[in-house]
Amino acid sequence: MVRADAGDPEDVTAACAGTDVVYYLIHALGTGPSFEETDRRTARVMADAVRASGVRRLVYLGGLEPQDEELSPHLRSRAEVAAILLGSGVPTVVLRAAVVLGSGSASFEMLRYLTERLPVMVTPRWVHSRIQPIAIRDVLRYLVACARLPADVHRCFDIGGPDRMSYAEMMQRYARVAELPRRRILPVPWFSPSLSSHWVGLVTPVPAGIARPLVESLRNTVVCTEHDIAAYVPDPPEGLLGFDEAVRLAVQRVKDSAVTTRWATASVPGAPSDPLPTDPDWADGSLYVDERVRATSAPADRLWRIVEGIGGDRGWYSWPLAWKVRGWLDRAVGGVGLRRGRRDPDRLYVGDALDFWRVEERESGRLLRLRAEMRLPGLAWLEFHVEHGDGGGAVVLRQRATFAPRGLAGHAYWWAVAVFHGFVFGGMLRGITRAAEEADT
C-alpha cells in the first residue's frame, strides 16, 4: 500500500516504480469550480509518471461522450483526462461508462434517495435524457480484464448494460425493485442545473458540490455507440447484468451493511488532516478542552459497543434537534452536515466517515477519536475512552471534546457555543452510559 499526493510528480512517480499496470480512478469532482483544472493537472502528472516508470499498461475509467452535443463540464473533463492519458506514450485503455449502478456510489445514492424519499417529484427536463447504465460487477469485470489486453490495444471503449432508459424510467424501475409505490414525476422547464443540484443536495446525502456536475451531465445523451470491447472481453454466457438485477444487488448490500466503500469515504475538500495536538502552546496558546467522566455499572464490552455504534441512524444520544440544527447550519455554509451517516451500523475503522466526523484513531474496546470535518474556524476532535476498571473498579467512560481555534473567530466561536456544552456533551455522556446499562444485548 502506497499513499501519494496525486498532484506531486515525485510522489506519483515513486508510487508507479516497479508497477506493470496502473488503474487511474481519480476524479476531482466535488473539489469546487476548479475541478477541471485539478483533473487536468493530476492527469498530466500521471501520464509523465507512467512513462518515466516503464509501466506497460494504463487503464482509465471515464465517461461516455455523446455525439453532436455540448458536453457538460463533468463529461468534458472526463474526455480531456482520457486524451491526456492516451497521449502518455504508454499503451492505454479508456473505458467510457454512464451511470454505474453500485452500492456506495454517488450516482446510485442520488437515484436511491430521490426515489425513496419523494413519492411525488417536480423534476427538470433532464429526467428524459437517454442513459445506458451499467452494473458495477460488469465494470469491475472489464477493469480486471484490461490488465491482460495485448500491448497494441490503445484506444477508448464504450461500456454499458443491456438497458437504455431515461432517468425518470430509472426512478420508476428502482421503485418497483425496492417494492415502493409508483412515483409521480412532473417535469417543469424552469429547473436550472444550479437549482437542481441544490434540490438534490437537500433531498439526498450527496452535497451540492458533487451533485451539480453530475446533474449537469444528465442533460446529455449517454449511450454506447459501439461494443468493440466484446472482441477482447466477451460478454458472460448469461449476458450483461440488467438494470433491475443490478439495483436489487445494490439494495441488498445496503440492507446487509456490506457496502465496502462509499462516496462519503473520500476526503472532504478543505477538511483538516492535522493530528490531535498535544502541545499546549498550539493555536496561539489556546487549546480548549471539555472533558467529562462518568462511571457505569455496564460491562466494558457493552459500553464499547454503544460507543462504536454512535452516529448515523442511532444519533448522538443527546438533544437530537440540536445535532440536526448543527448539521443544517454546516450544510448551509457548504459543509457535509450529517448527510454521510455511517458505512456500517456497528463497526468503525480508521478513515471511516461518520456524519460530519472522520475516525482518526480506534483502539478496540478502549479508544475512539473522531476529527471534525464540519466548517469551523479551527480544528475539533471528540474522544471516547472506555476505562475497564481493572482490579474490580467501576467501568468509566471518559469523553473529551478538544478545539484548537484559528484566530479571533475561533476563540469567539468556542465561547459562543460553550453555554450549550452542558446540554450536548453532558447529555451525550449520560445517554451513552444509560444505553449501555439498559441494553439487553
C-alpha positions as CSV (number, residue, x, y, z in Angstrom):
1,M,0.0,0.0,0.0
2,V,1.5,3.3,-1.1
3,R,0.0,6.7,-0.2
4,A,0.8,9.6,-2.6
5,D,-0.4,13.1,-3.4
6,A,-1.8,12.8,-7.0
7,G,-0.6,16.3,-7.8
8,D,3.0,15.7,-6.7
9,P,5.2,14.3,-9.6
10,E,7.8,12.8,-7.3
11,D,5.1,11.1,-5.2
12,V,3.3,9.6,-8.2
13,T,6.5,8.5,-9.9
14,A,7.7,6.7,-6.8
15,A,4.3,5.0,-6.4
16,C,4.5,3.8,-10.1
17,A,8.0,2.4,-9.8
18,G,8.1,-1.3,-10.5
19,T,4.5,-1.4,-11.5
20,D,3.1,-3.3,-14.6
21,V,-0.4,-1.9,-14.7
22,V,-1.9,1.3,-13.3
23,Y,-5.6,2.0,-13.0
24,Y,-6.4,5.7,-12.9
25,L,-9.7,6.1,-11.0
26,I,-9.1,9.6,-9.6
27,H,-11.7,12.4,-10.1
28,A,-11.7,15.9,-8.6
29,L,-15.5,16.1,-8.6
30,G,-16.6,18.0,-5.5
31,T,-13.4,20.0,-5.0
32,G,-15.1,23.2,-6.3
33,P,-15.5,25.1,-9.5
34,S,-11.8,24.5,-10.5
35,F,-12.2,20.7,-10.6
36,E,-11.4,20.6,-14.3
37,E,-8.0,22.3,-13.8
38,T,-7.3,19.8,-10.9
39,D,-8.2,16.9,-13.1
40,R,-6.0,18.2,-15.9
41,R,-3.1,18.7,-13.7
42,T,-3.2,15.3,-11.9
43,A,-3.7,13.5,-15.3
44,R,-0.6,15.1,-16.7
45,V,1.3,14.1,-13.5
46,M,0.2,10.5,-14.0
47,A,1.0,10.5,-17.7
48,D,4.5,11.6,-17.0
49,A,4.9,9.2,-14.2
50,V,3.8,6.0,-16.1
51,R,6.1,7.0,-19.0
52,A,9.1,7.5,-16.7
53,S,8.4,4.4,-14.7
54,G,8.1,2.0,-17.6
55,V,4.5,1.0,-16.8
56,R,3.3,-1.4,-19.6
57,R,-0.5,-0.7,-19.3
58,L,-2.6,2.3,-18.2
59,V,-6.4,1.8,-17.6
60,Y,-8.8,4.7,-17.1
61,L,-12.5,4.7,-16.2
62,G,-14.1,7.8,-17.8
63,G,-17.5,8.9,-19.1
64,L,-19.4,8.3,-22.2
65,E,-19.2,11.1,-24.7
66,P,-22.4,12.0,-26.6
67,Q,-22.2,12.7,-30.3
68,D,-23.0,16.2,-31.6
69,E,-23.9,17.6,-28.1
70,E,-22.2,20.2,-26.0
71,L,-20.6,18.3,-23.2
72,S,-21.2,19.2,-19.5
73,P,-18.1,20.3,-17.5
74,H,-18.0,16.9,-15.9
75,L,-18.0,14.9,-19.2
76,R,-15.7,17.5,-20.8
77,S,-13.2,16.9,-18.0
78,R,-13.5,13.1,-18.4
79,A,-12.8,13.4,-22.1
80,E,-9.8,15.8,-21.5
81,V,-8.3,13.4,-19.0
82,A,-8.7,10.5,-21.4
83,A,-6.9,12.4,-24.1
84,I,-4.0,13.3,-21.8
85,L,-3.6,9.7,-20.7
86,L,-3.8,8.3,-24.3
87,G,-1.0,10.7,-25.1
88,S,1.2,9.4,-22.4
89,G,3.2,7.1,-24.7
90,V,2.1,4.1,-22.6
91,P,-0.5,1.6,-24.0
92,T,-3.7,2.9,-22.6
93,V,-7.3,1.7,-22.4
94,V,-10.1,4.2,-21.6
95,L,-13.4,2.6,-20.5
96,R,-16.3,5.1,-21.0
97,A,-19.4,4.5,-18.9
98,A,-22.5,6.4,-18.0
99,V,-24.2,5.8,-14.6
100,V,-22.6,3.0,-12.7
101,L,-25.1,1.1,-10.5
102,G,-23.4,0.0,-7.3
103,S,-24.0,0.5,-3.6
104,G,-21.9,3.3,-2.2
105,S,-21.5,5.4,-5.4
106,A,-22.7,9.0,-5.5
107,S,-24.7,8.4,-8.7
108,F,-26.5,5.4,-7.1
109,E,-27.1,7.3,-3.8
110,M,-28.7,10.1,-5.8
111,L,-31.1,7.7,-7.6
112,R,-31.8,5.8,-4.4
113,Y,-32.7,8.7,-2.1
114,L,-34.6,10.7,-4.8
115,T,-36.8,7.7,-5.4
116,E,-37.2,6.5,-1.8
117,R,-37.9,9.9,-0.3
118,L,-40.1,11.6,-2.9
119,P,-43.3,9.8,-3.9
120,V,-44.2,12.9,-6.0
121,M,-41.3,14.7,-7.8
122,V,-41.2,18.0,-9.6
123,T,-38.2,17.5,-11.9
124,P,-36.2,19.3,-14.5
125,R,-36.3,18.3,-18.2
126,W,-33.1,16.2,-17.9
127,V,-35.1,13.3,-16.5
128,H,-36.0,12.5,-20.1
129,S,-32.4,12.2,-21.4
130,R,-31.3,8.8,-22.6
131,I,-28.9,6.9,-20.4
132,Q,-27.3,3.4,-20.6
133,P,-26.4,2.4,-17.1
134,I,-24.0,-0.4,-16.2
135,A,-23.7,-2.7,-13.1
136,I,-20.6,-2.3,-11.0
137,R,-20.0,-6.0,-11.4
138,D,-19.6,-5.7,-15.1
139,V,-17.4,-2.6,-14.7
140,L,-15.1,-4.5,-12.4
141,R,-15.0,-7.4,-14.8
142,Y,-13.9,-5.1,-17.7
143,L,-11.3,-3.4,-15.5
144,V,-9.7,-6.6,-14.3
145,A,-9.6,-8.0,-17.9
146,C,-7.9,-4.8,-19.2
147,A,-4.7,-5.9,-17.3
148,R,-4.3,-8.7,-19.8
149,L,-5.0,-6.9,-23.1
150,P,-2.4,-7.1,-25.8
151,A,0.1,-4.3,-25.9
152,D,-1.1,-3.0,-29.2
153,V,-4.6,-2.2,-27.8
154,H,-4.5,1.6,-27.3
155,R,-8.0,3.2,-27.5
156,C,-11.3,4.0,-25.9
157,F,-14.2,1.5,-25.4
158,D,-17.8,2.3,-24.6
159,I,-19.2,0.1,-21.9
160,G,-22.9,-0.2,-20.9
161,G,-25.5,-2.6,-19.7
162,P,-28.3,-4.0,-21.8
163,D,-30.9,-1.3,-20.9
164,R,-31.3,2.2,-22.3
165,M,-33.8,4.4,-20.5
166,S,-34.4,7.9,-19.2
167,Y,-33.6,9.0,-15.6
168,A,-37.4,9.1,-15.0
169,E,-37.6,5.4,-16.1
170,M,-34.7,4.6,-13.8
171,M,-36.5,6.0,-10.8
172,Q,-39.7,4.1,-11.7
173,R,-37.9,0.8,-12.1
174,Y,-35.9,1.4,-8.9
175,A,-39.2,1.9,-7.1
176,R,-40.5,-1.3,-8.5
177,V,-37.4,-3.3,-7.5
178,A,-37.5,-1.7,-4.0
179,E,-41.2,-2.5,-3.7
180,L,-42.2,1.1,-3.5
181,P,-45.4,2.6,-4.9
182,R,-45.2,4.0,-8.4
183,R,-43.6,7.5,-8.3
184,R,-45.3,10.6,-9.8
185,I,-42.9,12.6,-11.9
186,L,-43.8,16.1,-13.0
187,P,-41.2,17.7,-15.3
188,V,-41.0,21.5,-15.4
189,P,-38.9,23.7,-17.7
190,W,-37.5,26.2,-15.2
191,F,-35.2,24.0,-13.2
192,S,-31.6,25.2,-13.9
193,P,-28.6,22.8,-13.1
194,S,-27.7,25.0,-10.2
195,L,-31.2,24.9,-8.7
196,S,-31.5,21.2,-9.4
197,S,-28.2,20.5,-7.7
198,H,-29.3,22.3,-4.5
199,W,-32.5,20.4,-4.6
200,V,-30.6,17.1,-4.9
201,G,-28.3,18.3,-2.1
202,L,-31.4,18.9,0.1
203,V,-33.1,15.6,-0.6
204,T,-30.1,13.2,-0.8
205,P,-26.9,12.8,1.2
206,V,-24.9,13.9,-1.9
207,P,-23.8,17.5,-1.4
208,A,-24.5,20.1,-4.0
209,G,-20.8,20.4,-4.9
210,I,-20.8,16.8,-6.2
211,A,-24.4,16.8,-7.3
212,R,-24.1,19.8,-9.6
213,P,-21.6,18.3,-12.1
214,L,-23.5,15.0,-12.0
215,V,-26.8,16.8,-12.6
216,E,-25.4,18.9,-15.5
217,S,-24.1,15.7,-17.1
218,L,-27.6,14.2,-17.1
219,R,-28.8,16.6,-19.7
220,N,-26.5,14.8,-22.2
221,T,-27.5,11.6,-24.0
222,V,-25.1,9.0,-22.7
223,V,-25.5,5.7,-24.6
224,C,-22.9,3.4,-26.2
225,T,-22.1,3.9,-29.8
226,E,-20.1,0.6,-30.1
227,H,-19.4,-2.6,-28.2
228,D,-15.9,-3.3,-29.5
229,I,-14.7,-4.4,-26.0
230,A,-16.5,-7.7,-26.6
231,A,-13.8,-8.7,-29.1
232,Y,-11.3,-8.7,-26.2
233,V,-13.6,-9.3,-23.2
234,P,-16.5,-11.4,-24.3
235,D,-19.9,-11.0,-22.6
236,P,-20.6,-13.6,-19.9
237,P,-22.8,-16.5,-21.1
238,E,-25.8,-15.2,-19.2
239,G,-25.2,-11.7,-20.7
240,L,-24.5,-8.3,-19.0
241,L,-26.4,-7.6,-15.8
242,G,-29.7,-5.7,-16.4
243,F,-30.8,-2.6,-14.5
244,D,-33.3,-4.4,-12.3
245,E,-30.8,-7.1,-11.1
246,A,-28.1,-4.5,-10.6
247,V,-30.4,-2.4,-8.4
248,R,-31.6,-5.5,-6.5
249,L,-28.0,-6.5,-5.6
250,A,-27.0,-2.9,-4.6
251,V,-30.1,-2.5,-2.4
252,Q,-29.4,-5.9,-0.8
253,R,-25.8,-4.9,0.0
254,V,-27.1,-1.7,1.7
255,K,-29.6,-3.8,3.8
256,D,-26.8,-6.2,4.7
257,S,-24.4,-3.4,5.7
258,A,-22.0,-4.9,3.1
259,V,-21.0,-1.6,1.5
260,T,-17.3,-1.8,1.4
261,T,-16.6,1.7,0.1
262,R,-18.8,4.8,-0.2
263,W,-18.6,8.1,-1.9
264,A,-18.6,9.7,1.5
265,T,-15.3,8.0,2.4
266,A,-13.5,10.3,0.1
267,S,-11.8,13.2,1.8
268,V,-13.7,16.5,2.0
269,P,-12.1,19.4,0.2
270,G,-10.5,21.7,2.8
271,A,-11.1,19.2,5.6
272,P,-8.4,19.2,8.3
273,S,-5.9,16.3,8.4
274,D,-3.9,17.5,11.4
275,P,-3.4,15.0,14.2
276,L,-4.7,15.9,17.6
277,P,-2.3,18.5,19.0
278,T,-0.5,17.7,22.3
279,D,1.4,20.9,22.5
280,P,-0.4,23.3,24.9
281,D,1.1,26.3,23.1
282,W,-0.5,25.3,19.8
283,A,-3.1,27.6,18.2
284,D,-1.9,30.9,19.6
285,G,-1.5,29.5,23.1
286,S,-5.1,28.1,23.4
287,L,-6.4,24.6,23.2
288,Y,-10.0,24.4,24.6
289,V,-11.0,21.2,26.2
290,D,-14.4,20.0,27.5
291,E,-13.7,16.8,29.5
292,R,-16.4,14.7,31.3
293,V,-16.2,11.4,33.2
294,R,-19.0,9.1,34.2
295,A,-18.8,5.7,36.0
296,T,-21.3,3.0,34.9
297,S,-22.5,-0.4,36.0
298,A,-22.5,-1.7,32.4
299,P,-19.8,-4.1,31.4
300,A,-16.9,-2.5,29.4
301,D,-17.6,-4.6,26.3
302,R,-21.2,-3.5,26.2
303,L,-20.3,0.2,26.8
304,W,-17.8,-0.1,23.9
305,R,-20.4,-1.4,21.5
306,I,-22.6,1.6,22.3
307,V,-19.6,4.0,21.7
308,E,-18.6,2.3,18.5
309,G,-22.2,2.3,17.2
310,I,-22.7,6.1,17.8
311,G,-23.9,8.4,15.0
312,G,-25.8,7.6,11.8
313,D,-29.3,6.4,12.3
314,R,-28.7,5.9,16.1
315,G,-27.8,9.5,16.6
316,W,-25.6,11.1,19.3
317,Y,-27.6,10.3,22.5
318,S,-28.4,13.9,23.3
319,W,-30.6,16.7,22.0
320,P,-31.4,15.2,18.5
321,L,-32.7,18.6,17.4
322,A,-29.5,20.4,18.4
323,W,-27.5,17.9,16.3
324,K,-29.8,18.3,13.4
325,V,-29.6,22.1,13.5
326,R,-25.8,21.9,13.7
327,G,-25.9,19.7,10.6
328,W,-28.2,22.1,8.7
329,L,-26.0,25.0,9.6
330,D,-23.0,23.2,8.3
331,R,-24.7,22.3,5.0
332,A,-25.8,26.0,4.7
333,V,-22.2,27.1,4.5
334,G,-21.1,24.3,2.2
335,G,-20.1,21.6,4.7
336,V,-21.1,17.9,4.7
337,G,-23.6,18.2,7.5
338,L,-25.0,14.9,8.9
339,R,-25.7,13.6,5.5
340,R,-23.0,11.0,5.3
341,G,-24.2,8.7,8.1
342,R,-22.2,5.5,8.6
343,R,-20.8,2.9,6.3
344,D,-21.6,0.1,8.8
345,P,-24.1,0.3,11.7
346,D,-21.9,-1.5,14.2
347,R,-18.3,-1.3,13.2
348,L,-15.9,1.6,12.6
349,Y,-12.5,1.7,11.0
350,V,-9.8,4.4,10.9
351,G,-10.6,6.6,8.0
352,D,-14.4,6.0,8.0
353,A,-16.7,9.0,7.6
354,L,-19.2,9.3,10.4
355,D,-21.7,12.1,9.9
356,F,-19.6,15.3,9.9
357,W,-16.7,13.5,11.7
358,R,-14.0,11.1,10.5
359,V,-12.5,8.3,12.5
360,E,-8.9,9.3,13.3
361,E,-8.0,6.6,15.8
362,R,-9.6,3.5,17.1
363,E,-8.3,1.1,19.7
364,S,-10.8,-1.7,20.0
365,G,-12.6,-1.7,23.3
366,R,-10.8,1.3,24.6
367,L,-10.5,4.4,22.4
368,L,-12.4,6.1,19.7
369,R,-11.2,9.5,18.4
370,L,-13.1,11.5,15.8
371,R,-11.9,14.5,13.9
372,A,-14.4,17.1,12.8
373,E,-14.9,17.8,9.1
374,M,-17.6,20.4,9.6
375,R,-16.9,24.0,8.6
376,L,-15.2,25.6,11.7
377,P,-12.8,28.5,12.5
378,G,-10.4,25.9,13.9
379,L,-9.9,22.2,14.4
380,A,-12.0,19.9,16.6
381,W,-11.9,16.4,18.0
382,L,-14.2,14.2,20.0
383,E,-12.8,11.3,22.0
384,F,-14.3,8.4,24.0
385,H,-12.1,6.4,26.4
386,V,-13.5,3.3,28.0
387,E,-11.6,2.6,31.2
388,H,-12.1,-1.0,32.2
389,G,-11.9,-0.7,36.0
390,D,-9.0,-3.2,36.4
391,G,-8.9,-4.8,39.9
392,G,-12.6,-4.7,40.4
393,G,-13.1,-1.0,40.0
394,A,-16.0,0.6,38.2
395,V,-16.1,0.9,34.4
396,V,-15.6,4.6,33.4
397,L,-16.4,6.5,30.2
398,R,-14.1,9.5,29.7
399,Q,-15.4,11.9,27.0
400,R,-13.3,14.8,25.7
401,A,-14.0,17.5,23.2
402,T,-11.0,19.4,22.0
403,F,-11.0,22.6,20.0
404,A,-7.9,24.4,18.5
405,P,-9.1,27.9,17.4
406,R,-7.8,29.8,14.4
407,G,-7.6,33.5,15.0
408,L,-10.1,35.6,16.9
409,A,-13.1,34.0,15.1
410,G,-12.1,30.6,16.6
411,H,-12.0,32.0,20.1
412,A,-15.3,33.7,19.6
413,Y,-16.9,30.5,18.3
414,W,-15.8,28.4,21.3
415,W,-17.2,30.9,23.8
416,A,-20.4,31.3,21.8
417,V,-21.2,27.6,21.9
418,A,-19.7,26.8,25.3
419,V,-23.0,27.5,27.0
420,F,-24.6,24.6,25.2
421,H,-21.8,22.1,26.1
422,G,-23.5,21.0,29.3
423,F,-26.6,20.0,27.4
424,V,-25.0,18.5,24.4
425,F,-21.8,16.9,25.7
426,G,-23.2,16.2,29.2
427,G,-26.3,14.7,27.8
428,M,-24.3,12.6,25.4
429,L,-22.2,11.1,28.2
430,R,-25.3,10.3,30.2
431,G,-27.2,9.0,27.2
432,I,-24.3,6.6,26.2
433,T,-23.9,5.2,29.7
434,R,-27.6,4.8,30.2
435,A,-28.0,3.0,26.9
436,A,-25.2,0.6,27.9
437,E,-26.8,0.0,31.3
438,E,-30.3,-0.7,29.8
439,A,-29.2,-2.8,26.8
440,D,-30.1,-6.5,26.9
441,T,-27.7,-7.4,24.1
